[in-house]
Amino acid sequence: MTSHVLLIEDEANIAEAIRFILTRDGWTVFTLQDGAGAVQAVREHKPDLVILDLMLPGRSGLEI
């Protein structure tokens, strides 16, 4: 069974590097670029793990 991770990161280069490493290791990765839809994405995707940047546009990681 594949594990799912929700990656919320606004820097495209950082998000791509993390996504690459996780998918190489067998994770299924869903990414978001801002905090506005983060709570809804967690409810929708029900990830096994959330990787969350603290400084995001729309809604900070601390608020989430």
Protein Blocks (a to p, Z undefined) as FASTA:
>chain_A
ZZddddddfblklmmmmmmmmmmnopacdddfbfklmmmmmmmnopabdcddfbdghiaf
klZZ
